[in-house]
Amino acid sequence: MAVRKLAKSWQYDFKLPGFGRHRQGGYQTKAEALLAEKTEREALLSGARQLLFSEAYAEYLAATNMKDRARDAYEHVWKRIKPELGHLYIEEVGTSALDSFKQTLPKHLGPKSINQHLILVRAVLRFMWKRSKLKSVPYVPMESVPQKHGDRSAKPGCEARGIVLTASRAFS
């Protein structure tokens, strides 16, 4: 358990029986290095193991009961998610990672298709959060989907029918 000054930064260095040596540098202040050492030590002693997003996805599929058709659809969507997010730890999947993932999706995909990818990512992250393997679920920005069927009053001719109805009621 040591925090020492390097040339232009601070580093922590400690050994735990059964866990080996842990050393990390590049901290701007001594307080940052002490805090990082404390969190690393607590993570090792609590047994918290970081999960890759691909491992979390496998756990999600194994634990959920879904129809074969839905499972096949998720497998199809996963083919695009895995190269971009599969190698990240679940703690690293955040809004910025999802924004960069959205930029890598093919341009011919519509907003609904993009949302299907993000729905799967959010489902896996919520699954890990509910099992206390993730502290919080990051914000997953969805694409806005234009509505095809608007308000009935906005359709042409509805105003005229409304006026006729109100006028007929006025004379009754």
N, C-alpha and C positions, 0 to 999 in steps of 0.2 A: 504494500500500500504506500505508493509514493507518487507525489505530484512534483514534477520538476520543470524548470525553465529550460527551453531549448534556445536556439539562436534568436528566433523571432516569434516563438509560440510556446505554449505549455503542453505537457503530456502527462497522462497517468499511466501507471504500471503497477500491476499487482498479480499475485499468484493465489490460487485457491486449491486446496487438496482435491484432486479428482477432476478439476476443471482446467488445469494448466495455467499458463501465463497469458495475461491480457494486457495489451499495451496499445494506446491510441494517442496520437498527437494532433497538433494543428489547432488548438484552442487559443483564443485571443487573450483570455484572462485566466488567472489561477482559479477563480470562482467557477468558471465554465468547466475547467478540467475536473475540479472536485465534484461538481454536480454530475458530469458525465460518468465519472468513476462510480459514484454512488448508484446511479441508475443501472449501469452495467452489472455491478455486483449484485444488486437486488434482482435483476432479471435472471442472472445465473442461479442464485440461491432459491428463487421461487419456482424454478423449473419451467419458466416461460420459454417456449421454443418458437422461434419465428417460423411462420408458415409461408411458403410461396403461394401466390395466387392460384397457380395450377393445382397445387395440393388441396387448397381450400375448395376449388371447383369440384375436384374428385370426391371430397368429403360431402359436399352439398348434394351431388348426384346420388351418392350411396345412401344418404339419410332421407331423401325425399321420395315420396310415393307419387309418381306421375305416370300418365299414360305413355305408351310407346311413341305415339306421334309427337307429343310434347318433348320427350327426351330426344327424339331425332332432330326436332327443330332446334333444340338447345345445342346439340352436337354440331349442327350446321353453322350456327352463330358462333360457337366456340372456336371454329377454325380461323376466324378473323381476329378473335380476341387473344388467343394464346400467344402468337408471335409478339404482340405489343405489350401485354400485361402479365403473361404467364410467368415470366422470370422475376417479377417484382415480389417483394414481401407484401403481405396484406396491409401492413402499416404504411407502406409507400404508395399505395393506390389512393390517390387523392384527386381533388378537382383538377389540378394541373396535369396529372397523368392522364385523366379522362379527356381533358381538352386536347392534348396531343394525340390521344388515341382516335378521337373523332376526326382529326385532321388527316389521319392515315387511311381512313375508310374510303372506298372508291367514291368518286364524285357522282356516279349514276344512282347511288342509293338515295331514296327519299327520306323525309323526316321520320316516317313510321318505322322504316327499316333500321335507321340509326337508333331510334328509341328501343327497338327490340334488343339490340346489343347492350345498351345501357341498362335495360331492365334486368338482363341476366347478371351484369356486373353488380348492380345494386342488390339483387337477391342473394348472391354469394356473400357480399359484405355484410348484409343484415344477418345471414345465417351464422357467420363467424362472430358477430357482435352478440347475438342471442346466446351463444355458447361461451361467452366471456373470453374469446380469443382475440378480440379487437375492442379497444377502449371506446371508440365512437365510429359511427358510419359517416364517411365524408359526404358532402353535398354532391349529388350526381346531376349535373345540368342536362335537362332534356331538351330536345329540339321542339320548336313550336310547329304544330301541325295545323295547316289551314282547314277551317271547317267547311264542309261541302253543303251542309244543310243549316242555314242560318235561322234567324227568327222568322216566324211566319208573317209577321207584320212587314218584314222587309221585302217580301216577294211582290212583284208587280201585280196590281189588281186587287190586293188585299185591302188597301186603303179605300178603294172604291166600294168594295163589298161592305167594309166597316161603316162607311158613310151611309150606304143604303140601309143597313140594319138600324143604325141609330136614327135615321130619318123616318123609317117605318115605325119605329117605337114611339117616336115623338107624336105621330098622328093617331096612334091607337087610343 
